[in-house]
Amino acid sequence: GLTTPEVGRALPALLSTGTARASCERLLGEADLVKFARLRPDRPAAEEHLGRARALLQAWDAAAAGPEVTDAVR
């Protein structure tokens, strides 16, 4: 498996533009604390983390779809 920084560096350019790479690394770093340090966030913190993960995936999905799909939805 890859470490969190390795995942960030392995992202395709399309998915690592702007703040996407930093967001990914931050989310994975927080998940590392749960997995390796056995941190147990409270429910609001876990829900907030999940929301940010979903938002990142949606942004990646939109980026991968390209501008043609975005223009067609408008």
Phi and psi in degrees as GROMACS dihedral restraints (atoms count N, CA, C in turn):
[ dihedral_restraints ]
;  ai    aj    ak    al  type     phi  dphi    fc
    3     4     5     6     1   -98.1    20    10
    4     5     6     7     1   148.1    20    10
    6     7     8     9     1   -77.1    20    10
    7     8     9    10     1   166.5    20    10
    9    10    11    12     1   -56.3    20    10
   10    11    12    13     1   -48.7    20    10
   12    13    14    15     1   -62.7    20    10
   13    14    15    16     1   -34.3    20    10
   15    16    17    18     1   -66.3    20    10
   16    17    18    19     1   -37.8    20    10
   18    19    20    21     1   -62.3    20    10
   19    20    21    22     1   -45.4    20    10
   21    22    23    24     1   -57.6    20    10
   22    23    24    25     1   -43.1    20    10
   24    25    26    27     1   -72.3    20    10
   25    26    27    28     1   -25.1    20    10
   27    28    29    30     1   -85.0    20    10
   28    29    30    31     1    -9.3    20    10
   30    31    32    33     1   -62.4    20    10
   31    32    33    34     1   139.4    20    10
   33    34    35    36     1   -62.7    20    10
   34    35    36    37     1   152.6    20    10
   36    37    38    39     1   -53.0    20    10
   37    38    39    40     1   -39.1    20    10
   39    40    41    42     1   -58.7    20    10
   40    41    42    43     1   -33.3    20    10
   42    43    44    45     1   -97.3    20    10
   43    44    45    46     1    -1.2    20    10
   45    46    47    48     1  -118.8    20    10
   46    47    48    49     1    19.8    20    10
   48    49    50    51     1   -82.0    20    10
   49    50    51    52     1   159.0    20    10
   51    52    53    54     1    58.5    20    10
   52    53    54    55     1  -129.3    20    10
   54    55    56    57     1   -97.9    20    10
   55    56    57    58     1     4.8    20    10
   57    58    59    60     1   -60.3    20    10
   58    59    60    61     1   -42.9    20    10
   60    61    62    63     1   -64.8    20    10
   61    62    63    64     1   -45.2    20    10
   63    64    65    66     1   -64.3    20    10
   64    65    66    67     1   -38.9    20    10
   66    67    68    69     1   -63.2    20    10
   67    68    69    70     1   -43.6    20    10
   69    70    71    72     1   -61.5    20    10
   70    71    72    73     1   -48.3    20    10
   72    73    74    75     1   -63.8    20    10
   73    74    75    76     1   -37.9    20    10
   75    76    77    78     1   -65.3    20    10
   76    77    78    79     1   -46.0    20    10
   78    79    80    81     1   -61.3    20    10
   79    80    81    82     1   -45.2    20    10
   81    82    83    84     1   -67.1    20    10
   82    83    84    85     1   -35.5    20    10
   84    85    86    87     1   -62.8    20    10
   85    86    87    88     1   -41.2    20    10
   87    88    89    90     1   -65.6    20    10
   88    89    90    91     1   -40.3    20    10
   90    91    92    93     1   -65.2    20    10
   91    92    93    94     1   -34.4    20    10
   93    94    95    96     1   -59.6    20    10
   94    95    96    97     1   -38.5    20    10
   96    97    98    99     1   -63.3    20    10
   97    98    99   100     1   -37.2    20    10
   99   100   101   102     1   -69.5    20    10
  100   101   102   103     1   -44.4    20    10
  102   103   104   105     1   -72.0    20    10
  103   104   105   106     1   -48.4    20    10
  105   106   107   108     1   -97.4    20    10
  106   107   108   109     1   -34.7    20    10
  108   109   110   111     1   -97.6    20    10
  109   110   111   112     1    -1.4    20    10
  111   112   113   114     1    59.4    20    10
  112   113   114   115     1    30.0    20    10
  114   115   116   117     1   -65.4    20    10
  115   116   117   118     1   138.5    20    10
  117   118   119   120     1  -123.3    20    10
  118   119   120   121     1    95.0    20    10
  120   121   122   123     1   -67.7    20    10
  121   122   123   124     1   154.5    20    10
  123   124   125   126     1   -71.4    20    10
  124   125   126   127     1   169.8    20    10
  126   127   128   129     1   -58.2    20    10
  127   128   129   130     1   -47.1    20    10
  129   130   131   132     1   -59.3    20    10
  130   131   132   133     1   -39.6    20    10
  132   133   134   135     1   -66.7    20    10
  133   134   135   136     1   -40.2    20    10
  135   136   137   138     1   -66.3    20    10
  136   137   138   139     1   -41.1    20    10
  138   139   140   141     1   -65.8    20    10
  139   140   141   142     1   -37.8    20    10
  141   142   143   144     1   -64.7    20    10
  142   143   144   145     1   -42.4    20    10
  144   145   146   147     1   -61.5    20    10
  145   146   147   148     1   -46.2    20    10
  147   148   149   150     1   -60.8    20    10
  148   149   150   151     1   -40.8    20    10
  150   151   152   153     1   -62.5    20    10
  151   152   153   154     1   -41.7    20    10
  153   154   155   156     1   -67.4    20    10
  154   155   156   157     1   -36.3    20    10
  156   157   158   159     1   -64.7    20    10
  157   158   159   160     1   -43.8    20    10
  159   160   161   162     1   -63.4    20    10
  160   161   162   163     1   -41.9    20    10
  162   163   164   165     1   -62.4    20    10
  163   164   165   166     1   -40.5    20    10
  165   166   167   168     1   -64.2    20    10
  166   167   168   169     1   -44.4    20    10
  168   169   170   171     1   -62.9    20    10
  169   170   171   172     1   -38.9    20    10
  171   172   173   174     1   -66.0    20    10
  172   173   174   175     1   -39.6    20    10
  174   175   176   177     1   -64.5    20    10
  175   176   177   178     1   -41.7    20    10
  177   178   179   180     1   -64.1    20    10
  178   179   180   181     1   -41.5    20    10
  180   181   182   183     1   -61.7    20    10
  181   182   183   184     1   -43.8    20    10
  183   184   185   186     1   -64.6    20    10
  184   185   186   187     1   -41.2    20    10
  186   187   188   189     1   -64.6    20    10
  187   188   189   190     1   -40.0    20    10
  189   190   191   192     1   -69.8    20    10
  190   191   192   193     1   -30.4    20    10
  192   193   194   195     1   -69.4    20    10
  193   194   195   196     1   -27.2    20    10
  195   196   197   198     1    85.0    20    10
  196   197   198   199     1   168.5    20    10
  198   199   200   201     1   -67.3    20    10
  199   200   201   202     1   -23.7    20    10
  201   202   203   204     1   -63.4    20    10
  202   203   204   205     1   -40.4    20    10
  204   205   206   207     1   -69.6    20    10
  205   206   207   208     1   -42.8    20    10
  207   208   209   210     1   -60.2    20    10
  208   209   210   211     1   -43.5    20    10
  210   211   212   213     1   -65.6    20    10
  211   212   213   214     1   -36.4    20    10
  213   214   215   216     1   -69.1    20    10
  214   215   216   217     1   -27.6    20    10
  216   217   218   219     1   -77.2    20    10
  217   218   219   220     1   -27.2    20    10
